[in-house]
Amino acid sequence: MGDARLWLGIALVAGSVTVGAVVMTADRDTVTVLRASRDLSVGAVPEGLEPVALSRLAAGDAYLTGEPPVDAVLRWPVRAGELLPAAALVSPEPQQHRQVTVAVDPLHAPIDVRPGDRVDVWSSPGSSSRGAVPPRQVVAEARIASVSADPVGVGGEIAVVLDPPPDDVQAVVEAVRTGDVDLVAVPVDSRAVATVNS
């Protein structure tokens, strides 16, 4: 009877050691996943990603382990510091949007605005009628296609290319021609999962 208990104890210890070794080995087996270095909005190209080593057990199949596909965009927001889920990337569907270039005073646009960001476009009347007519929102949640690296206007304006739907192009052009344009950042927290065409 005593021998049986002894051998059972030895077997349990050996089993525990084996399981522990397997778990520790698996935990040391890491993969490289990607982490967002800045807030990324719906429809944004996943740029500014940082490689992070993560346990293969923890990563599973949930996170992207290689470079994103060239044409991939985000279908939901990813905040700065979050790992990039593989399911967040989709191929964009054909869009009927148009690109409109807007000259904006740097003080009237979000700091460090980048392609893929979403902004509300507001128009303020020209200096001759300022105060008589309140500012108005022209377009909601317009996607930024590109931003000039250097000032383009006499007053130091930057060229921001917006990507609005065709129905909103006239309103954007009128806003540029008749007054000053302000771009108001749309925080990623205010955006839910959406189609990339929105």
C-alpha positions as CSV (number, residue, x, y, z in Angstrom):
1,M,0.0,0.0,0.0
2,G,2.8,2.4,0.9
3,D,4.6,1.6,-2.3
4,A,1.5,2.5,-4.3
5,R,1.2,5.8,-2.6
6,L,4.9,6.5,-3.2
7,W,4.6,5.8,-6.9
8,L,1.4,7.8,-7.2
9,G,3.1,10.8,-5.5
10,I,6.1,10.5,-7.9
11,A,3.8,10.3,-10.9
12,L,1.9,13.5,-9.7
13,V,5.2,15.4,-9.2
14,A,6.5,14.3,-12.6
15,G,3.2,15.3,-14.3
16,S,3.3,18.7,-12.7
17,V,6.8,19.3,-13.8
18,T,6.0,18.3,-17.4
19,V,2.9,20.5,-17.5
20,G,4.9,23.4,-16.1
21,A,7.7,23.0,-18.6
22,V,5.2,22.9,-21.5
23,V,3.4,26.1,-20.2
24,M,6.7,27.9,-19.7
25,T,8.0,26.9,-23.2
26,A,4.8,28.0,-24.8
27,D,4.9,31.3,-22.8
28,R,8.4,32.0,-24.2
29,D,7.2,31.3,-27.7
30,T,6.4,34.8,-28.8
31,V,5.0,36.5,-32.0
32,T,5.2,40.0,-33.2
33,V,1.9,41.9,-33.2
34,L,1.2,45.5,-34.1
35,R,0.1,48.4,-31.7
36,A,-1.3,51.7,-32.7
37,S,0.9,54.7,-31.8
38,R,-2.0,57.1,-32.3
39,D,-5.8,57.1,-32.5
40,L,-7.0,55.6,-35.8
41,S,-10.6,56.3,-37.1
42,V,-13.0,54.2,-39.1
43,G,-11.8,54.0,-42.7
44,A,-8.3,55.0,-41.9
45,V,-5.3,53.3,-43.4
46,P,-3.5,51.6,-40.5
47,E,-0.3,53.8,-40.3
48,G,2.0,54.5,-37.4
49,L,2.0,51.0,-36.1
50,E,4.6,49.7,-33.7
51,P,5.8,46.0,-33.4
52,V,5.3,44.4,-30.0
53,A,6.4,40.9,-28.8
54,L,3.5,39.0,-27.4
55,S,3.1,35.4,-26.1
56,R,1.7,33.2,-28.8
57,L,-0.8,31.8,-26.3
58,A,-2.0,35.3,-25.5
59,A,-2.1,36.5,-29.1
60,G,-3.9,33.5,-30.6
61,D,-5.5,34.4,-33.9
62,A,-6.9,37.7,-32.6
63,Y,-4.1,40.1,-33.6
64,L,-2.4,40.8,-36.8
65,T,1.1,39.2,-36.8
66,G,2.4,40.7,-40.1
67,E,2.2,43.9,-42.1
68,P,-1.3,45.0,-43.0
69,P,-2.5,44.4,-46.5
70,V,-1.6,47.3,-48.8
71,D,-5.3,48.3,-49.4
72,A,-6.6,47.5,-45.9
73,V,-8.6,50.1,-43.9
74,L,-10.1,50.0,-40.4
75,R,-13.7,49.0,-39.9
76,W,-13.8,50.2,-36.3
77,P,-11.7,52.7,-34.3
78,V,-8.4,51.7,-32.7
79,R,-7.1,53.9,-29.9
80,A,-3.4,54.7,-29.3
81,G,-1.7,51.9,-27.4
82,E,-4.2,49.2,-28.4
83,L,-3.1,46.1,-30.3
84,L,-4.4,45.9,-33.8
85,P,-7.1,43.2,-34.1
86,A,-6.9,41.2,-37.4
87,A,-10.7,41.5,-37.7
88,A,-10.5,45.3,-37.7
89,L,-9.1,45.3,-41.2
90,V,-11.1,45.1,-44.3
91,S,-10.7,45.9,-48.0
92,P,-12.4,49.1,-48.9
93,E,-15.4,48.8,-51.2
94,P,-15.7,51.1,-54.3
95,Q,-16.5,54.6,-53.1
96,Q,-18.4,57.3,-54.9
97,H,-16.6,60.1,-53.0
98,R,-14.9,63.1,-54.5
99,Q,-11.7,64.8,-53.3
100,V,-11.8,68.6,-52.5
101,T,-8.8,70.6,-51.5
102,V,-9.4,73.1,-48.8
103,A,-6.9,75.8,-47.6
104,V,-7.1,75.9,-43.8
105,D,-5.4,78.1,-41.3
106,P,-3.3,75.8,-39.0
107,L,-5.1,77.3,-36.0
108,H,-8.4,76.2,-37.5
109,A,-7.6,72.5,-37.8
110,P,-6.7,69.8,-35.3
111,I,-3.1,69.6,-34.3
112,D,-1.2,66.9,-36.2
113,V,-4.1,66.1,-38.5
114,R,-3.4,63.1,-40.7
115,P,-4.9,61.1,-43.6
116,G,-7.7,58.9,-42.4
117,D,-8.8,61.3,-39.6
118,R,-12.5,62.3,-39.5
119,V,-13.4,65.9,-39.1
120,D,-16.6,68.0,-39.1
121,V,-16.3,70.9,-41.6
122,W,-17.6,74.2,-40.4
123,S,-17.9,77.5,-42.3
124,S,-17.7,81.0,-40.8
125,P,-18.7,84.1,-42.7
126,G,-16.1,86.4,-44.2
127,S,-14.8,89.4,-42.3
128,S,-17.3,91.8,-43.8
129,S,-20.3,89.9,-42.3
130,R,-18.6,88.4,-39.3
131,G,-20.9,88.4,-36.2
132,A,-24.1,88.8,-38.2
133,V,-24.2,85.2,-39.4
134,P,-23.2,82.4,-37.0
135,P,-20.9,79.6,-38.1
136,R,-22.6,76.6,-39.6
137,Q,-21.7,72.9,-40.0
138,V,-21.2,72.1,-43.7
139,V,-20.3,68.4,-43.6
140,A,-20.2,65.9,-40.7
141,E,-17.4,63.3,-40.3
142,A,-15.6,64.0,-43.6
143,R,-12.5,61.8,-44.1
144,I,-9.2,63.4,-44.7
145,A,-7.4,62.0,-47.8
146,S,-4.1,63.9,-47.5
147,V,-2.5,66.9,-45.8
148,S,0.2,69.1,-47.3
149,A,3.6,69.1,-45.5
150,D,4.3,72.8,-46.3
151,P,2.2,75.9,-46.1
152,V,0.5,76.8,-49.4
153,G,-1.1,80.2,-48.8
154,V,0.2,83.7,-48.1
155,G,-1.2,83.4,-44.6
156,G,0.5,80.1,-43.9
157,E,-2.5,78.0,-44.7
158,I,-2.2,74.2,-45.2
159,A,-3.8,72.3,-48.0
160,V,-6.2,69.6,-46.7
161,V,-7.8,67.2,-49.1
162,L,-11.2,66.1,-48.0
163,D,-13.0,63.0,-49.3
164,P,-16.7,63.9,-49.1
165,P,-19.6,62.2,-50.9
166,P,-20.7,63.9,-54.2
167,D,-23.7,65.4,-52.6
168,D,-21.5,67.4,-50.1
169,V,-19.0,68.7,-52.6
170,Q,-21.0,71.9,-53.5
171,A,-21.4,72.8,-49.8
172,V,-17.7,72.4,-49.2
173,V,-16.7,74.5,-52.2
174,E,-19.2,77.2,-51.2
175,A,-17.8,77.3,-47.7
176,V,-14.3,77.9,-49.0
177,R,-15.5,80.6,-51.4
178,T,-17.7,82.5,-49.0
179,G,-15.8,82.5,-45.7
180,D,-13.3,80.7,-43.4
181,V,-13.3,77.0,-42.9
182,D,-12.7,75.2,-39.6
183,L,-12.0,71.5,-39.3
184,V,-13.2,70.0,-36.0
185,A,-11.8,66.6,-35.0
186,V,-14.2,63.7,-34.5
187,P,-12.8,61.6,-31.6
188,V,-12.6,57.9,-32.2
189,D,-14.6,57.3,-29.1
190,S,-17.7,58.8,-30.8
191,R,-17.5,56.4,-33.7
192,A,-18.9,52.9,-33.6
193,V,-18.3,50.0,-35.9
194,A,-19.2,51.2,-39.4
195,T,-18.9,50.4,-43.0
196,V,-15.8,51.9,-44.6
197,N,-18.0,53.8,-47.1
198,S,-19.7,56.0,-44.5
